[in-house]
Amino acid sequence: MDKRMTEQRLSAASTVALPRNAVSAGTTDRPFAVNWRAFGLSLYLLALVLPIYWLVNMSFKSNEEINSTMTLFPHHPILTNYIHIFTDPAWYMGYVHSITYVVINVVISVVVALPAAYAFSRYRFLGDKHLFFWLLTNLMAPPAVYALPFFNLYTAVGLFDTPWAVALAHCLFNVPLAVWILEGFISGVPREIDETAQIDGYSFPHFFIKIFLPLIANGVGVAAFFCFMFSWVEMLLASTLTSVNAKPIAAVMTRTVSAAGMDWGMLAAAGVLTMIPGAIVIWFVRNHIAKGFALGRV
């Protein structure tokens, strides 16, 4: 009897000891798993940063060095590529043209989308859902579909080769996008605020500008950011609707191809300068974008 009780206690003690060993083993292996996650994250960040670094690296090299050897650092750094861009009107005016039509497009898109998004969010009218869906269908077609109609239309009315041609063409895509984003933010604002302002005697313009806009400032920032990014990187319409007087930088960069070959250093320097405006915009609206994702509206 005593032997059986002793054996049962020993078996129970060994059974209880197993989870402790398992826990200690798991505790020992856990830092190894964390290192693997850090290693994977490092590879991901390296994959993101490497193309940007290589572009900057090439921008300080001559074509001879780029075509001869592959080096992590320029052996003979030069500023000739950047100097040529800032001194040649054909190059730096490309940035001026691009920034001009992008700013015009962002302002028009946000100003038009704000009342439209407010109407879709606050009012119910015949065909409201169908109209909202029709706006979003404009985003489903590629810009190439609208290139020829816009070209014929703007040539007929005299808008061809002007910043307004590109800005208005991009509104076809950015206005529906801005309406969709802003409608989500406006729907998150309680209707009681509108009713209280109306009872207090506020006119609608005064209420909308002074009270309502600060409440959806994050949405306005997010909508402006996405409108800017689409208009800044879009190339097909911008190249088709311009020729000389409003040629964007994306089209100017094709001038690097000549009989002597591709001017890789000049192209890399232009690419570095092209990324700067987008990085500046992201820096200023980063908080609005983070709050937009947190609210689930983007």
Buried (B, 14 or more C-beta within 10 A) or exposed (E): EEEEEEEEEEEEEEEEEEEEEEEEEEEEEEEEEEEEEEEEEEEEEEEEEEEEEEBBBBBBBBBEBBEEEEEEEBEEEBEEBBEBBEEBEEBBBBBEBBBBBBBBBBEBBBEBBBEBBBBBBEEEEEEEEEEBEEBEEBEEEEBEEBBEEBBEBBEEEEBBBBBBBBBBBBBBBBBBBBBBBBBBBBBBBEEEEBEEBEEEEBEEEEBBEEBBEEBBEBBBBBBBBBBBBBBBEBBBBBBBBBEEEBBBBBBBBEBBEEEEEEBBBBBBBBBBBBEEBBEEBEEEBEEBBEBBEEBEBB
